[in-house]
């Protein structure tokens, strides 16, 4: 019975390793997207302030 389980365990181990790699890649993409969103938010706020200043004149 143990002989039947070894290939299954090896297969699941490989699958888990691939999923961990994919999770790391996706996590990095998420961090990058959050950073970009923060930058874009700052730009948007600055643009709104400029528009507000120009329309107040």
Phi and psi restraints in degrees (range 20) as a CNS / XPLOR table:
assign (resid 1 and name C) (resid 2 and name N)
       (resid 2 and name CA) (resid 2 and name C) 1.0 -63.1 20.0 2
assign (resid 2 and name N) (resid 2 and name CA)
       (resid 2 and name C) (resid 3 and name N) 1.0 -33.6 20.0 2
assign (resid 2 and name C) (resid 3 and name N)
       (resid 3 and name CA) (resid 3 and name C) 1.0 -62.1 20.0 2
assign (resid 3 and name N) (resid 3 and name CA)
       (resid 3 and name C) (resid 4 and name N) 1.0 -31.9 20.0 2
assign (resid 3 and name C) (resid 4 and name N)
       (resid 4 and name CA) (resid 4 and name C) 1.0 -73.4 20.0 2
assign (resid 4 and name N) (resid 4 and name CA)
       (resid 4 and name C) (resid 5 and name N) 1.0 -30.7 20.0 2
assign (resid 4 and name C) (resid 5 and name N)
       (resid 5 and name CA) (resid 5 and name C) 1.0 -81.8 20.0 2
assign (resid 5 and name N) (resid 5 and name CA)
       (resid 5 and name C) (resid 6 and name N) 1.0 -28.3 20.0 2
assign (resid 5 and name C) (resid 6 and name N)
       (resid 6 and name CA) (resid 6 and name C) 1.0 -59.2 20.0 2
assign (resid 6 and name N) (resid 6 and name CA)
       (resid 6 and name C) (resid 7 and name N) 1.0 -50.5 20.0 2
assign (resid 6 and name C) (resid 7 and name N)
       (resid 7 and name CA) (resid 7 and name C) 1.0 -60.9 20.0 2
assign (resid 7 and name N) (resid 7 and name CA)
       (resid 7 and name C) (resid 8 and name N) 1.0 -35.9 20.0 2
assign (resid 7 and name C) (resid 8 and name N)
       (resid 8 and name CA) (resid 8 and name C) 1.0 -66.0 20.0 2
assign (resid 8 and name N) (resid 8 and name CA)
       (resid 8 and name C) (resid 9 and name N) 1.0 -43.0 20.0 2
assign (resid 8 and name C) (resid 9 and name N)
       (resid 9 and name CA) (resid 9 and name C) 1.0 -63.7 20.0 2
assign (resid 9 and name N) (resid 9 and name CA)
       (resid 9 and name C) (resid 10 and name N) 1.0 -43.3 20.0 2
assign (resid 9 and name C) (resid 10 and name N)
       (resid 10 and name CA) (resid 10 and name C) 1.0 -62.4 20.0 2
assign (resid 10 and name N) (resid 10 and name CA)
       (resid 10 and name C) (resid 11 and name N) 1.0 -41.9 20.0 2
assign (resid 10 and name C) (resid 11 and name N)
       (resid 11 and name CA) (resid 11 and name C) 1.0 -63.1 20.0 2
assign (resid 11 and name N) (resid 11 and name CA)
       (resid 11 and name C) (resid 12 and name N) 1.0 -45.0 20.0 2
assign (resid 11 and name C) (resid 12 and name N)
       (resid 12 and name CA) (resid 12 and name C) 1.0 -66.7 20.0 2
assign (resid 12 and name N) (resid 12 and name CA)
       (resid 12 and name C) (resid 13 and name N) 1.0 -34.9 20.0 2
assign (resid 12 and name C) (resid 13 and name N)
       (resid 13 and name CA) (resid 13 and name C) 1.0 -63.5 20.0 2
assign (resid 13 and name N) (resid 13 and name CA)
       (resid 13 and name C) (resid 14 and name N) 1.0 -45.7 20.0 2
assign (resid 13 and name C) (resid 14 and name N)
       (resid 14 and name CA) (resid 14 and name C) 1.0 -61.7 20.0 2
assign (resid 14 and name N) (resid 14 and name CA)
       (resid 14 and name C) (resid 15 and name N) 1.0 -43.7 20.0 2
assign (resid 14 and name C) (resid 15 and name N)
       (resid 15 and name CA) (resid 15 and name C) 1.0 -61.0 20.0 2
assign (resid 15 and name N) (resid 15 and name CA)
       (resid 15 and name C) (resid 16 and name N) 1.0 -42.9 20.0 2
assign (resid 15 and name C) (resid 16 and name N)
       (resid 16 and name CA) (resid 16 and name C) 1.0 -63.4 20.0 2
assign (resid 16 and name N) (resid 16 and name CA)
       (resid 16 and name C) (resid 17 and name N) 1.0 -42.1 20.0 2
assign (resid 16 and name C) (resid 17 and name N)
       (resid 17 and name CA) (resid 17 and name C) 1.0 -62.3 20.0 2
assign (resid 17 and name N) (resid 17 and name CA)
       (resid 17 and name C) (resid 18 and name N) 1.0 -42.3 20.0 2
assign (resid 17 and name C) (resid 18 and name N)
       (resid 18 and name CA) (resid 18 and name C) 1.0 -64.6 20.0 2
assign (resid 18 and name N) (resid 18 and name CA)
       (resid 18 and name C) (resid 19 and name N) 1.0 -39.3 20.0 2
assign (resid 18 and name C) (resid 19 and name N)
       (resid 19 and name CA) (resid 19 and name C) 1.0 -66.3 20.0 2
assign (resid 19 and name N) (resid 19 and name CA)
       (resid 19 and name C) (resid 20 and name N) 1.0 -36.4 20.0 2
assign (resid 19 and name C) (resid 20 and name N)
       (resid 20 and name CA) (resid 20 and name C) 1.0 -64.9 20.0 2
assign (resid 20 and name N) (resid 20 and name CA)
       (resid 20 and name C) (resid 21 and name N) 1.0 -41.3 20.0 2
assign (resid 20 and name C) (resid 21 and name N)
       (resid 21 and name CA) (resid 21 and name C) 1.0 -62.8 20.0 2
assign (resid 21 and name N) (resid 21 and name CA)
       (resid 21 and name C) (resid 22 and name N) 1.0 -45.2 20.0 2
assign (resid 21 and name C) (resid 22 and name N)
       (resid 22 and name CA) (resid 22 and name C) 1.0 -63.3 20.0 2
assign (resid 22 and name N) (resid 22 and name CA)
       (resid 22 and name C) (resid 23 and name N) 1.0 -39.8 20.0 2
assign (resid 22 and name C) (resid 23 and name N)
       (resid 23 and name CA) (resid 23 and name C) 1.0 -63.6 20.0 2
assign (resid 23 and name N) (resid 23 and name CA)
       (resid 23 and name C) (resid 24 and name N) 1.0 -42.8 20.0 2
assign (resid 23 and name C) (resid 24 and name N)
       (resid 24 and name CA) (resid 24 and name C) 1.0 -61.6 20.0 2
assign (resid 24 and name N) (resid 24 and name CA)
       (resid 24 and name C) (resid 25 and name N) 1.0 -43.6 20.0 2
assign (resid 24 and name C) (resid 25 and name N)
       (resid 25 and name CA) (resid 25 and name C) 1.0 -64.1 20.0 2
assign (resid 25 and name N) (resid 25 and name CA)
       (resid 25 and name C) (resid 26 and name N) 1.0 -45.5 20.0 2
assign (resid 25 and name C) (resid 26 and name N)
       (resid 26 and name CA) (resid 26 and name C) 1.0 -66.4 20.0 2
assign (resid 26 and name N) (resid 26 and name CA)
       (resid 26 and name C) (resid 27 and name N) 1.0 -38.1 20.0 2
assign (resid 26 and name C) (resid 27 and name N)
       (resid 27 and name CA) (resid 27 and name C) 1.0 -62.8 20.0 2
assign (resid 27 and name N) (resid 27 and name CA)
       (resid 27 and name C) (resid 28 and name N) 1.0 -40.6 20.0 2
assign (resid 27 and name C) (resid 28 and name N)
       (resid 28 and name CA) (resid 28 and name C) 1.0 -64.4 20.0 2
assign (resid 28 and name N) (resid 28 and name CA)
       (resid 28 and name C) (resid 29 and name N) 1.0 -42.5 20.0 2
assign (resid 28 and name C) (resid 29 and name N)
       (resid 29 and name CA) (resid 29 and name C) 1.0 -61.0 20.0 2
assign (resid 29 and name N) (resid 29 and name CA)
       (resid 29 and name C) (resid 30 and name N) 1.0 -40.6 20.0 2
assign (resid 29 and name C) (resid 30 and name N)
       (resid 30 and name CA) (resid 30 and name C) 1.0 -64.2 20.0 2
assign (resid 30 and name N) (resid 30 and name CA)
       (resid 30 and name C) (resid 31 and name N) 1.0 -45.1 20.0 2
assign (resid 30 and name C) (resid 31 and name N)
       (resid 31 and name CA) (resid 31 and name C) 1.0 -60.8 20.0 2
assign (resid 31 and name N) (resid 31 and name CA)
       (resid 31 and name C) (resid 32 and name N) 1.0 -42.2 20.0 2
assign (resid 31 and name C) (resid 32 and name N)
       (resid 32 and name CA) (resid 32 and name C) 1.0 -62.8 20.0 2
assign (resid 32 and name N) (resid 32 and name CA)
       (resid 32 and name C) (resid 33 and name N) 1.0 -43.3 20.0 2
assign (resid 32 and name C) (resid 33 and name N)
       (resid 33 and name CA) (resid 33 and name C) 1.0 -64.1 20.0 2
assign (resid 33 and name N) (resid 33 and name CA)
       (resid 33 and name C) (resid 34 and name N) 1.0 -39.3 20.0 2
assign (resid 33 and name C) (resid 34 and name N)
       (resid 34 and name CA) (resid 34 and name C) 1.0 -64.7 20.0 2
assign (resid 34 and name N) (resid 34 and name CA)
       (resid 34 and name C) (resid 35 and name N) 1.0 -41.4 20.0 2
assign (resid 34 and name C) (resid 35 and name N)
       (resid 35 and name CA) (resid 35 and name C) 1.0 -63.1 20.0 2
assign (resid 35 and name N) (resid 35 and name CA)
       (resid 35 and name C) (resid 36 and name N) 1.0 -44.4 20.0 2
assign (resid 35 and name C) (resid 36 and name N)
       (resid 36 and name CA) (resid 36 and name C) 1.0 -63.5 20.0 2
assign (resid 36 and name N) (resid 36 and name CA)
       (resid 36 and name C) (resid 37 and name N) 1.0 -42.1 20.0 2
assign (resid 36 and name C) (resid 37 and name N)
       (resid 37 and name CA) (resid 37 and name C) 1.0 -60.9 20.0 2
assign (resid 37 and name N) (resid 37 and name CA)
       (resid 37 and name C) (resid 38 and name N) 1.0 -39.7 20.0 2
assign (resid 37 and name C) (resid 38 and name N)
       (resid 38 and name CA) (resid 38 and name C) 1.0 -63.3 20.0 2
assign (resid 38 and name N) (resid 38 and name CA)
       (resid 38 and name C) (resid 39 and name N) 1.0 -43.1 20.0 2
assign (resid 38 and name C) (resid 39 and name N)
       (resid 39 and name CA) (resid 39 and name C) 1.0 -63.0 20.0 2
assign (resid 39 and name N) (resid 39 and name CA)
       (resid 39 and name C) (resid 40 and name N) 1.0 -44.1 20.0 2
assign (resid 39 and name C) (resid 40 and name N)
       (resid 40 and name CA) (resid 40 and name C) 1.0 -66.4 20.0 2
assign (resid 40 and name N) (resid 40 and name CA)
       (resid 40 and name C) (resid 41 and name N) 1.0 -35.6 20.0 2
assign (resid 40 and name C) (resid 41 and name N)
       (resid 41 and name CA) (resid 41 and name C) 1.0 -63.3 20.0 2
assign (resid 41 and name N) (resid 41 and name CA)
       (resid 41 and name C) (resid 42 and name N) 1.0 -43.6 20.0 2
assign (resid 41 and name C) (resid 42 and name N)
       (resid 42 and name CA) (resid 42 and name C) 1.0 -62.7 20.0 2
assign (resid 42 and name N) (resid 42 and name CA)
       (resid 42 and name C) (resid 43 and name N) 1.0 -42.7 20.0 2
assign (resid 42 and name C) (resid 43 and name N)
       (resid 43 and name CA) (resid 43 and name C) 1.0 -62.0 20.0 2
assign (resid 43 and name N) (resid 43 and name CA)
       (resid 43 and name C) (resid 44 and name N) 1.0 -42.7 20.0 2
assign (resid 43 and name C) (resid 44 and name N)
       (resid 44 and name CA) (resid 44 and name C) 1.0 -62.7 20.0 2
assign (resid 44 and name N) (resid 44 and name CA)
       (resid 44 and name C) (resid 45 and name N) 1.0 -44.6 20.0 2
assign (resid 44 and name C) (resid 45 and name N)
       (resid 45 and name CA) (resid 45 and name C) 1.0 -62.6 20.0 2
assign (resid 45 and name N) (resid 45 and name CA)
       (resid 45 and name C) (resid 46 and name N) 1.0 -42.3 20.0 2
assign (resid 45 and name C) (resid 46 and name N)
       (resid 46 and name CA) (resid 46 and name C) 1.0 -63.2 20.0 2
assign (resid 46 and name N) (resid 46 and name CA)
       (resid 46 and name C) (resid 47 and name N) 1.0 -42.5 20.0 2
assign (resid 46 and name C) (resid 47 and name N)
       (resid 47 and name CA) (resid 47 and name C) 1.0 -63.5 20.0 2
assign (resid 47 and name N) (resid 47 and name CA)
       (resid 47 and name C) (resid 48 and name N) 1.0 -40.7 20.0 2
assign (resid 47 and name C) (resid 48 and name N)
       (resid 48 and name CA) (resid 48 and name C) 1.0 -62.8 20.0 2
assign (resid 48 and name N) (resid 48 and name CA)
       (resid 48 and name C) (resid 49 and name N) 1.0 -39.5 20.0 2
assign (resid 48 and name C) (resid 49 and name N)
       (resid 49 and name CA) (resid 49 and name C) 1.0 -65.1 20.0 2
assign (resid 49 and name N) (resid 49 and name CA)
       (resid 49 and name C) (resid 50 and name N) 1.0 -40.5 20.0 2
assign (resid 49 and name C) (resid 50 and name N)
       (resid 50 and name CA) (resid 50 and name C) 1.0 -63.1 20.0 2
assign (resid 50 and name N) (resid 50 and name CA)
       (resid 50 and name C) (resid 51 and name N) 1.0 -46.8 20.0 2
assign (resid 50 and name C) (resid 51 and name N)
       (resid 51 and name CA) (resid 51 and name C) 1.0 -61.5 20.0 2
assign (resid 51 and name N) (resid 51 and name CA)
       (resid 51 and name C) (resid 52 and name N) 1.0 -43.7 20.0 2
assign (resid 51 and name C) (resid 52 and name N)
       (resid 52 and name CA) (resid 52 and name C) 1.0 -60.6 20.0 2
assign (resid 52 and name N) (resid 52 and name CA)
       (resid 52 and name C) (resid 53 and name N) 1.0 -43.3 20.0 2
assign (resid 52 and name C) (resid 53 and name N)
       (resid 53 and name CA) (resid 53 and name C) 1.0 -64.8 20.0 2
assign (resid 53 and name N) (resid 53 and name CA)
       (resid 53 and name C) (resid 54 and name N) 1.0 -43.2 20.0 2
assign (resid 53 and name C) (resid 54 and name N)
       (resid 54 and name CA) (resid 54 and name C) 1.0 -68.2 20.0 2
assign (resid 54 and name N) (resid 54 and name CA)
       (resid 54 and name C) (resid 55 and name N) 1.0 -38.0 20.0 2
assign (resid 54 and name C) (resid 55 and name N)
       (resid 55 and name CA) (resid 55 and name C) 1.0 -75.4 20.0 2
assign (resid 55 and name N) (resid 55 and name CA)
       (resid 55 and name C) (resid 56 and name N) 1.0 -20.6 20.0 2
assign (resid 55 and name C) (resid 56 and name N)
       (resid 56 and name CA) (resid 56 and name C) 1.0 -77.9 20.0 2
assign (resid 56 and name N) (resid 56 and name CA)
       (resid 56 and name C) (resid 57 and name N) 1.0 -18.9 20.0 2
